[in-house]
Amino acid sequence: MIFSRTSPGPNDAPVETAVEEDLKRDQVEKSCIICGHLFVTERASIMGREWTLSDKCDACFATLAKAVEEKDSKLQSELRARRFEELCPSLYRSPELRAAAPLDKMKLVREAVASGKGIFAYGESGMFKTTCVWLGAVQWLVHKGKRVECVSGSEIRTRSAEARNKLDAYLAPLIAAPWLFIDDLGQGAMTDAYSDVLLQIAEGRMSESRPVIITTQFDREALAARFTTPETGKAVVRRLSLLANPIQF
Ligand SMILES: [Zn+2]
């Protein structure tokens, strides 16, 4: 309530009932501080102090509110563009790669994330998987204000050798982020620790149905076969299949 006061100021009545008895309200005509036209607003007075509800007419208020909103959304899209630049390596933002990336695949990855689905982008290297995912999917998500964690498979492998508490702190955001992008999964030698960590990520994300975006040179069977034990490989790939739609490059 705009006219009620919970704590008394120096000139106010010390008890609430006194304030209420002294409160007077009416409607007054005021001239708008922006356009100068007369408009009707509410006036209240307590113990000789006066307030009016508004100093602008409805039309001027609406125009002002719209201008603020437009400025906010422009600022927001600038911030999101900057956030994407921080996330995405400059290589993938180069005009050359953007021009070379296949538009049909770009469209497929965009459609997948726009409908809330993850992506399992697989195919030989040099087919623009990573470029399409960065420019078609991740950029779109960031511009929509979604949080995306982006890592490479080799980074996860390196971190999987760390001590348990450090590793847990590293993995927590990868499991909790609304979107996770793992680039080049399955490259290099698999280790027991790396396999276990991938299972932990897949398990954690599956429990909340959080989509995953993956690029890899291996199809799902070949990826599963790379794990140190076939059971872990199958378990990871089965979970990833539920969180990511296959798109062949
Ligand atoms: Zn006005």
Boltz pocket constraint, residues with backbone or C-beta under 6 A from the ligand:
constraints:
  - pocket:
      binder: B
      contacts: [[A, 32], [A, 33], [A, 34], [A, 35], [A, 36], [A, 37], [A, 56], [A, 57], [A, 58], [A, 59], [A, 60], [A, 61]]
      max_distance: 6.0
